[in-house]
Amino acid sequence: MGVSHFGYSPLARSCGALGGAHKALYAKGLTAYGEDMIISDTPAVLRTRAWADYALIDSGHGRKLERYGSYLVVRPEPQCFWAPRYPELWEDADAVFDPAGDEDEGRWSFTRRPDEQWSLGWQQVKFYGRFTNFRHLAFFPEQAANWAWQAQALKTRPGARVLNLFGYTGVASLVAAAAGAKVTHVDASKKSVAYARDNAVLSGMAEAPIRWIVEDARKYVQREVKRGSKYEGIILDPPKYGRGPTGEVWRLFEDLPEMVHLCAQLLSDEAAFLLLNAYAARISGPALSGIVAEALGQQHGGRIDYGELTLVEDSKPPKGLKPSDIAPREIGLSFFARWQA
Ligand SMILES: C[S@@+](CC[C@H](N)C(=O)[O-])C[C@H]1O[C@@H](n2cnc3c(N)ncnc32)[C@H](O)[C@@H]1O
């Protein structure tokens, strides 16, 4: 019997009676579920490396040094328990975030007066960097791996309807629209949606087919299920805790399974993908994969992959060393599970 990556699921029950085809899948590191769905038995590491407007330059002593356009930024990162490689580079930082507790709050200190916002880009999509009160720069660079995947998944699906839940400042929505999708972007925060619209204008996509919706994500999805709406792609990047516009409480560990079940009902017969991402420390790729497999149930074939999103250091080797002399260091930032038809 092959080893399933989640023994508590319906998979475990089917393991004992594996047919030849299922055994062959196990041999390839895949698990069969229902008639047609296959699930990877090995987690993937999706690595984001430096691009023109972003780089993880160095890390260590519980912090990371990053470049966002022309700004050198230092932010807390407890998992970096090693020593920085290039301490001299840290002295040039323009902005340092000092945390004020375990959550994301804290304050920035600056060595030069920062712009309120500045233009950044990833491929053809443009967006503003901003120093937010929550240690972020108004987008999450490690998500580049997910953006690339979703753009690829949409390539062969012109006009696909994509729902982006908890859409924040809209980069994933813009990437989907740039790949030819009709997008529905939902977020509880008026301000985040306003920033997302600014990013659409900056990208030259003000007229792109994107519906910008300020709403509680769960309420919106419940209503879409009642209306019988359908989508070919769904992206969810929920926070650990959040509030809808009229105080609706979102708790990842209580609400995610029901949410993914509702999303499964919104997938059309021609659906291409569902991408689930989460940052919470107690979550994992296999846990997200289990939720997606259970929600998509026996209705869908396709394949589920899961794992971790990382940022890889873009260290330049000191004089006399080749890049291959330097061990690549990377930081795990979030977990994902993704289903593709
Ligand atoms: C920052 S993003 C997600 C990024 C990442 N997953 C994290 O945890 O930081 C979270 C977004 O979810 C939105 N949000 C929080 N609660 C929500 C709710 N109940 N309905 C819709 N959007 C919500 C927030 O406004 C925010 O833009």
The ligand as a MOL file (V3000), in Angstrom:
LIG
                    3D

  0  0  0     0  0            999 V3000
M  V30 BEGIN CTAB
M  V30 COUNTS 27 29 0 0 0
M  V30 BEGIN ATOM
M  V30 1 C -3.5450 41.0430 3.2660 0
M  V30 2 S -4.6070 39.9920 2.4350 0 CHG=1
M  V30 3 C -4.0700 38.4550 2.5870 0
M  V30 4 C -2.6020 38.3390 2.6920 0
M  V30 5 C -2.1200 37.3140 3.6210 0
M  V30 6 N -2.9010 36.0950 3.4790 0
M  V30 7 C -2.0750 37.7340 5.0850 0
M  V30 8 O -2.6160 37.0020 5.9170 0
M  V30 9 O -1.4840 38.7400 5.3850 0 CHG=-1
M  V30 10 C -5.9260 39.9180 3.5280 0
M  V30 11 C -7.0550 40.7130 2.9360 0
M  V30 12 O -8.2390 40.1260 3.4070 0
M  V30 13 C -9.1680 41.1560 3.5940 0
M  V30 14 N -10.1870 40.6510 4.4980 0
M  V30 15 C -10.1160 40.4080 5.8110 0
M  V30 16 N -11.3040 39.9200 6.2780 0
M  V30 17 C -12.1400 39.8670 5.2140 0
M  V30 18 C -13.4850 39.4440 5.0450 0
M  V30 19 N -14.2050 38.9970 6.0620 0
M  V30 20 N -14.0010 39.4910 3.8090 0
M  V30 21 C -13.2810 39.9440 2.7590 0
M  V30 22 N -12.0070 40.3600 2.8670 0
M  V30 23 C -11.4450 40.3190 4.0770 0
M  V30 24 C -8.3620 42.2980 4.1420 0
M  V30 25 O -9.0020 43.5300 3.9300 0
M  V30 26 C -7.0560 42.1670 3.3620 0
M  V30 27 O -7.0600 42.9820 2.2180 0
M  V30 END ATOM
M  V30 BEGIN BOND
M  V30 1 1 1 2
M  V30 2 1 2 3
M  V30 3 1 2 10
M  V30 4 1 3 4
M  V30 5 1 4 5
M  V30 6 1 5 6
M  V30 7 1 5 7
M  V30 8 2 7 8
M  V30 9 1 7 9
M  V30 10 1 10 11
M  V30 11 1 11 12
M  V30 12 1 11 26
M  V30 13 1 12 13
M  V30 14 1 13 14
M  V30 15 1 13 24
M  V30 16 1 14 15
M  V30 17 1 14 23
M  V30 18 2 15 16
M  V30 19 1 16 17
M  V30 20 1 17 18
M  V30 21 2 17 23
M  V30 22 1 18 19
M  V30 23 2 18 20
M  V30 24 1 20 21
M  V30 25 2 21 22
M  V30 26 1 22 23
M  V30 27 1 24 25
M  V30 28 1 24 26
M  V30 29 1 26 27
M  V30 END BOND
M  V30 END CTAB
M  END
